[in-house]
Amino acid sequence: MGKRVVVIGGGITGLSAANRLVELSSEKKIKLDVLLLEGSNGLGGVISTKKEHGYIIEEGPDSFITTKPWALNLCNRIGLDSELIHTSDKNRRTYVVHHGKLIPIPDGFMMLAPTRILPFLTTPLFSWSGKLRAALETVLPRKTDQRDESLASFVTRRLGREVLDRVAQPLICGIYTADPETLSLRATFPQFLEMETKHGSVIRAMLKDKQISKGLKNGESGARYSLFVSFKEGMQTLVSTLASRLPQGTIRKNQMVELIHNSLKSWNVITKSGDNLSSDGVIIALPSYQASKLIKGFDPSLASDLSKIQYESSAVINLAYNIEDISHPLEAFGFVVPKVESRAILACSFTSIKFPERAPQGIALFRCFMGGALNPEILQTDDPSLINMAHEELCELLGIVSKPLLKMATRYPKSMPQYKVGHLELIEGIKEKVNKYQTLQLAGNGFNGVGIPDCIHSGESAAKNIFYCLQRKSV
């Protein structure tokens, strides 16, 4: 074929796209030149693992879910299946901050709804009126209006305000760093809408689900922790392996793309350093607001739609302490913080409980999350202040009586897309405008999923689409 494809962006989406292009080129025995341009000196985007003094520190995501097959499939293809590890089979539950104390989310409470009666009735998280209101969900009529609604609207309508404020909101914020009042139900948790539509009740639907029932028997609550995996040496393993598989010369770091020009037969990718790269196809694997700037010159309408996808910033604070200096039992994988508690921390993962080999013996490693749509102002402070705020709140909530043995702050500016009500309609419009170019593909977490498997699927789908388009053109 003798064609070239330029992939813009060296995060997990761009790496997955480049890897898939190389795989297809080899499988089909068709020559293809793949060039990946990354604006910074690193690869992996938000995925970053640091190793020091016996710690394995995840500055970004620490695992990925296995119910979406794309990350597992990739691991199998590139020989990483033996490197995967599961979360600990103990303490698969979540605390929630309630009036300044850590209270376990009731056994059987999965994301939005209770599925076991006794734990729900005995939890102090909800008042008796709140519990009664949630129980009424099983007999409420289903919604007939098919228009998209916010997650807050759905939870309040089905289960009541207390369930939203005390559990659903902090759990959801821990995933999307978003405001549930504007978060699209269809774009984030369509399975709950399907439960209502098919069964008339979220609670009754979850009780019938065999996979959820299996998790309940193992004492899980909050998130389905048994479905998450990581790598023995941290998430950077995936990034490093993908990068090492690409042919020499494929990756060019510190190559910030400034403009893309479109002609009838090819694309011109112009970098900040002055390079003008001619290409038969382009995959833009960047946040949509960055993609918008590159596209604006040849398609202002598409650029405008891309700019409508908003992003929020966050920070991850890693802290470690001697376990003997912590008085509160660490009998969970972490805790979440409702907005009504008015705290700096959004959530905290007990890293060394979730994955026991992440810290030296006798030391507890924590990851605290700050910022997001509900508290963006906090990120205006400097790193030492963020670390100190996280430390003080951990000391209060966990009874810690010592200074941290390790402290590290990592910021992710405008990294998390906000799937607001109407997001899917916006994405359909974007797809229609992109399709007319055929040899241009957009990929990333701004479109159809924010998790690692979603990003991999997005990158690989873009690679497949552009490869077969170029193949048809060469016939």
C-alpha positions in Angstrom: 0.0 0.0 0.0 2.9 2.3 0.8 0.7 4.7 2.8 1.4 6.8 5.9 -0.9 7.3 8.9 0.0 10.0 11.5 -1.4 9.4 15.0 -1.5 12.6 17.1 -1.2 11.9 20.8 0.8 9.4 22.8 -1.7 8.5 25.5 -3.2 5.0 25.9 -5.6 5.8 23.0 -2.9 6.9 20.6 -0.6 4.0 21.5 -3.4 1.5 21.0 -4.2 3.0 17.7 -0.6 2.9 16.5 -0.2 -0.7 17.7 -3.3 -1.8 15.9 -2.2 -0.2 12.7 1.1 -2.0 12.9 -0.8 -5.3 13.7 -3.1 -4.9 10.7 -0.2 -4.0 8.5 1.6 -7.2 9.5 -1.6 -9.4 9.4 -2.6 -8.2 5.9 1.0 -8.0 4.7 0.4 -4.5 3.4 3.1 -1.9 3.9 2.1 1.0 6.1 4.2 3.7 7.7 2.9 4.7 11.1 4.1 7.8 12.8 3.0 8.7 16.4 3.5 12.3 17.5 3.5 13.2 21.2 3.7 16.8 22.4 5.4 16.0 25.7 8.5 14.0 26.7 6.4 11.1 28.1 3.9 8.5 26.9 0.7 7.1 28.4 -1.2 10.3 29.2 -2.7 10.0 32.6 -1.2 6.5 33.1 2.0 6.9 35.2 3.7 4.6 37.6 6.5 5.5 39.9 8.7 3.0 41.7 10.9 4.0 44.7 12.0 2.6 48.1 9.7 -0.5 47.7 6.6 1.4 46.7 4.7 1.0 43.4 2.9 4.4 43.1 0.1 5.0 40.7 -0.2 8.7 39.9 -3.1 8.0 37.5 -5.5 5.0 37.2 -4.5 2.0 39.2 -6.6 -0.7 37.4 -9.1 -1.4 34.7 -12.4 -3.1 34.5 -12.7 -6.5 32.8 -16.4 -6.5 31.8 -15.4 -4.4 28.9 -13.2 -6.8 26.9 -10.9 -4.5 24.9 -8.1 -4.0 27.5 -8.0 -7.7 28.3 -8.0 -8.6 24.6 -5.1 -6.3 24.0 -3.2 -7.7 27.0 -3.6 -11.2 25.6 -2.4 -10.2 22.1 0.7 -8.5 23.4 1.6 -11.1 25.9 0.7 -9.4 29.2 -1.9 -11.8 30.4 0.5 -13.4 32.8 1.3 -9.9 34.3 -2.2 -9.2 35.4 -3.2 -9.3 39.0 -6.6 -9.1 40.7 -7.6 -7.0 43.6 -7.3 -8.6 47.0 -10.1 -11.0 47.8 -10.5 -9.4 51.2 -12.2 -6.1 52.3 -13.9 -5.6 49.0 -16.1 -2.8 50.3 -16.1 1.0 50.5 -16.5 3.4 53.3 -18.4 6.7 53.0 -17.9 9.8 55.1 -21.0 10.4 57.2 -21.0 13.3 59.7 -17.2 13.1 59.9 -16.9 9.4 60.4 -16.2 6.5 58.0 -19.3 4.2 57.7 -19.2 1.1 55.5 -21.6 1.2 52.5 -24.1 -1.6 53.3 -23.3 -5.0 51.9 -25.1 -5.5 48.7 -25.3 -1.8 47.9 -24.1 -1.5 44.3 -23.5 2.0 43.0 -27.1 3.3 43.1 -29.3 0.8 44.8 -29.6 -1.6 47.8 -30.1 -5.3 47.0 -30.0 -6.7 50.5 -32.7 -5.8 53.0 -31.1 -6.2 56.4 -27.8 -4.3 55.8 -29.7 -1.5 54.2 -32.2 -1.3 57.1 -29.5 -1.2 59.8 -27.1 1.3 58.2 -26.8 4.7 59.8 -26.2 6.3 56.4 -29.9 7.0 55.8 -32.8 8.1 57.9 -35.8 5.9 58.2 -37.7 8.1 55.9 -34.8 7.9 53.4 -34.9 4.1 53.7 -38.6 3.9 53.2 -38.4 6.2 50.1 -35.7 3.9 48.6 -37.8 0.8 49.2 -40.6 2.4 47.3 -38.5 2.1 44.1 -39.7 -1.5 43.6 -43.3 -0.3 43.1 -42.8 3.0 41.3 -44.0 3.2 37.7 -41.3 3.2 35.1 -40.5 6.4 33.1 -42.2 6.5 29.7 -40.4 9.7 28.4 -37.4 8.5 26.5 -35.5 11.8 26.6 -32.1 11.9 28.3 -32.0 12.9 31.9 -29.3 13.6 34.5 -28.1 11.0 36.8 -29.2 13.1 39.7 -32.7 13.2 38.3 -32.8 9.4 37.8 -31.6 8.5 41.3 -33.8 11.1 43.0 -36.8 10.0 40.9 -36.3 6.3 41.6 -34.6 6.1 45.0 -34.9 9.5 46.7 -32.6 12.4 47.5 -30.8 10.8 50.4 -29.5 7.9 48.3 -28.2 10.5 45.8 -26.6 12.8 48.4 -25.1 10.1 50.7 -23.9 7.3 48.4 -24.7 7.6 44.7 -23.2 11.1 44.2 -19.8 10.4 45.9 -19.5 7.0 44.1 -20.2 8.5 40.8 -17.9 11.5 41.4 -15.2 9.0 42.2 -15.5 7.7 38.6 -16.3 10.8 36.5 -15.2 13.7 38.8 -18.6 15.1 37.6 -21.7 16.8 38.9 -24.5 14.3 38.8 -27.0 17.2 38.3 -25.6 17.6 34.8 -24.2 14.1 34.1 -26.0 12.2 31.3 -27.6 8.9 32.4 -27.6 7.5 28.9 -23.9 8.3 28.4 -22.6 7.0 31.7 -24.9 4.4 33.2 -27.3 3.2 30.5 -27.6 -0.1 32.2 -29.7 1.4 35.0 -32.1 3.0 32.5 -32.3 -0.4 30.8 -33.1 -2.0 34.2 -36.0 0.5 34.7 -37.3 0.0 31.2 -37.1 -3.8 31.2 -37.9 -4.7 34.8 -39.7 -1.6 36.0 -37.3 -1.4 39.0 -33.5 -1.1 39.4 -33.6 -3.0 42.7 -35.6 -5.9 41.2 -33.4 -6.0 38.2 -30.2 -6.2 40.3 -31.6 -9.0 42.4 -32.2 -11.0 39.3 -28.7 -10.5 37.9 -26.7 -13.6 38.7 -23.3 -11.8 38.3 -24.3 -9.2 40.9 -25.7 -12.0 43.2 -22.3 -13.7 43.0 -20.6 -10.5 44.0 -23.0 -10.0 46.9 -22.1 -13.4 48.3 -18.5 -12.3 48.5 -19.4 -9.3 50.6 -18.8 -6.6 48.0 -20.4 -3.2 48.2 -19.9 0.1 46.4 -18.0 -0.9 43.2 -17.6 -4.3 41.7 -14.0 -4.7 42.8 -13.7 -8.3 41.8 -14.0 -7.1 38.2 -10.9 -5.0 38.3 -7.3 -6.0 37.5 -3.9 -4.3 37.3 -0.3 -5.3 36.5 2.3 -6.7 38.9 4.6 -3.8 38.3 1.9 -1.1 37.8 -0.1 0.3 35.0 2.9 1.7 33.3 3.6 -1.9 32.1 0.9 -1.5 29.5 2.3 1.8 28.2 5.9 0.5 28.1 5.0 -2.7 26.3 2.9 -1.0 23.6 5.7 1.5 23.0 8.3 -1.2 22.8 6.3 -3.1 20.2 6.2 -0.2 17.7 8.9 -0.2 15.0 11.9 2.0 15.6 11.3 5.6 14.6 7.5 5.3 14.9 7.3 7.5 18.1 8.4 11.1 18.0 8.2 12.8 21.4 8.2 16.6 22.0 6.4 17.0 18.7 3.5 19.4 19.4 1.1 19.6 16.4 -0.1 23.1 15.6 -2.1 22.7 12.4 -3.6 20.2 10.1 -4.3 21.0 6.5 -6.7 19.0 4.3 -6.4 18.5 0.6 -8.3 16.2 -1.8 -5.6 13.6 -1.7 -3.7 13.9 1.6 -3.2 15.6 4.9 -0.5 17.9 6.1 0.4 17.8 9.7 2.5 20.8 10.8 4.4 20.7 14.1 5.5 23.5 16.4 9.1 22.7 15.4 8.3 23.5 11.8 7.9 20.0 10.4 5.4 19.6 7.6 4.4 15.9 7.4 2.4 14.6 4.5 0.0 11.8 5.4 -2.6 9.7 3.8 -4.6 9.4 7.0 -4.7 11.1 10.4 -5.9 9.8 13.8 -6.3 12.6 16.4 -6.1 10.9 19.9 -6.3 14.1 22.0 -8.8 15.7 24.3 -11.5 17.1 22.2 -10.7 20.7 23.0 -7.2 20.2 21.6 -8.6 18.3 18.6 -10.9 21.3 18.0 -8.0 23.7 17.6 -6.3 21.5 15.0 -9.5 21.0 13.0 -10.8 24.6 13.1 -8.8 25.7 10.0 -10.6 23.3 7.6 -13.9 22.5 9.4 -15.1 25.2 11.9 -18.4 23.5 12.4 -16.8 20.2 13.5 -14.3 22.2 15.7 -17.2 24.0 17.3 -19.0 20.7 18.2 -15.8 19.3 19.7 -15.3 22.4 21.8 -18.7 21.8 23.5 -17.3 18.8 25.3 -16.2 20.2 28.6 -13.3 18.8 30.7 -12.5 19.1 34.4 -9.1 19.0 36.2 -8.1 16.8 39.1 -5.2 16.0 41.4 -4.0 12.7 42.9 -2.1 12.9 46.2 -0.2 9.8 47.3 0.6 9.5 51.0 2.1 6.7 53.0 2.2 6.0 56.8 3.2 3.3 59.2 0.2 1.1 59.9 0.9 1.2 63.6 0.3 4.9 63.5 -3.3 4.4 62.1 -6.0 3.7 64.7 -8.9 3.2 62.3 -9.3 -0.3 60.8 -8.5 -0.4 57.1 -11.2 -3.0 56.3 -12.1 -1.6 52.9 -10.6 -0.5 49.6 -11.1 3.1 50.4 -13.7 5.8 51.0 -15.7 8.3 49.2 -16.8 11.8 50.4 -20.3 13.2 49.7 -20.4 16.8 48.6 -22.6 17.6 51.7 -19.6 16.8 53.9 -17.7 19.9 52.5 -14.3 18.3 52.5 -11.2 18.8 50.3 -10.9 15.1 49.4 -13.3 13.6 46.9 -12.3 10.0 47.5 -9.4 8.0 48.8 -8.1 4.6 47.7 -6.4 2.3 50.2 -3.8 1.2 47.6 -1.9 -1.2 49.7 -5.1 -2.9 50.9 -6.5 -3.1 47.3 -3.1 -4.4 46.0 -1.0 -5.6 48.9 2.4 -5.6 47.1 2.2 -1.8 46.5 4.0 -0.8 49.7 6.7 -2.2 52.0 5.6 -4.4 54.9 4.0 -2.5 57.7 3.2 0.6 55.6 -0.1 1.8 54.3 -0.2 3.6 51.0 -3.2 5.9 50.1 -4.3 7.8 47.0 -6.4 10.8 47.5 -8.4 12.5 44.8 -9.2 16.3 44.7 -10.7 18.8 42.3 -13.2 17.8 39.7 -16.5 19.5 38.7 -17.7 19.8 42.3 -14.5 21.5 43.7 -12.4 23.0 40.9 -11.3 26.0 43.1 -9.2 23.8 45.3 -6.7 23.2 42.5 -5.8 26.9 42.5 -3.6 26.1 45.6 0.0 24.9 45.3 1.1 21.2 45.7 2.3 21.5 49.3 -1.1 22.9 50.3 -2.9 20.1 48.5 -0.7 17.6 50.2 -1.2 19.2 53.6 -5.0 19.3 53.2 -5.1 15.6 52.2 -2.9 14.7 55.1 -5.0 16.6 57.7 -8.2 15.0 56.5 -6.7 11.5 56.5 -5.4 12.1 60.1 -8.9 13.1 61.2 -10.8 10.3 59.4 -8.3 7.5 60.0 -6.8 8.5 63.3 -3.3 9.0 62.0 -0.8 10.4 64.5 2.4 10.8 62.4 3.7 12.6 59.4 3.6 10.9 56.0 6.6 8.7 55.1 6.0 9.5 51.4 4.1 12.4 49.8 3.5 13.1 46.1 1.1 15.3 44.2 0.2 14.9 40.5 -2.1 17.2 38.6 -4.1 16.4 35.6 -5.4 19.7 34.0 -8.5 19.4 31.9 -8.2 15.6 31.7 -11.7 14.3 32.5 -14.5 14.9 29.9 -17.9 15.7 31.3 -20.7 13.7 29.7 -23.5 16.1 30.2 -27.2 15.6 29.3 -27.4 15.3 25.5 -23.8 14.0 25.2 -24.7 11.1 22.9 -26.6 13.3 20.5 -23.6 15.6 20.4 -21.3 12.7 19.6 -23.6 11.4 16.8 -23.4 14.9 15.2 -19.6 14.8 15.5 -19.4 11.4 13.9 -21.5 12.5 10.9 -19.2 15.4 10.3 -16.1 13.3 10.6 -17.3 10.5 8.3 -17.2 12.8 5.3 -13.4 12.8 5.5 -13.0 9.0 5.6 -9.2 9.3 6.3 -9.6 11.4 9.4 -10.5 9.6 12.7 -11.0 11.0 16.2 -10.4 8.9 19.3 -10.1 9.3 23.0 -12.1 9.5 26.3 -14.2 12.4 25.2 -16.6 10.3 23.1 -17.9 6.9 24.3 -16.3 6.1 27.6 -13.6 7.4 30.0 -12.0 4.1 31.2 -8.9 2.5 29.9 -10.8 -0.3 28.0 -12.9 2.5 26.4 -9.8 4.4 25.3 -8.2 1.3 23.9 -11.4 0.4 22.0 -11.6 4.0 20.7 -8.0 3.9 19.4 -8.2 0.5 17.9 -11.5 1.3 16.2 -10.0 4.4 14.6 -7.1 2.4 13.4 -9.3 -0.3 11.9 -11.5 2.3 10.1 -8.6 4.2 8.6 -6.6 1.1 7.6 -9.5 -0.4 5.6 -10.3 2.9 4.1 -6.8 3.3 2.8 -6.8 -0.3 1.7 -9.9 0.3 -0.5 -8.4 3.4 -1.9 -5.3 1.5 -3.0 -7.2 -1.2 -4.9 
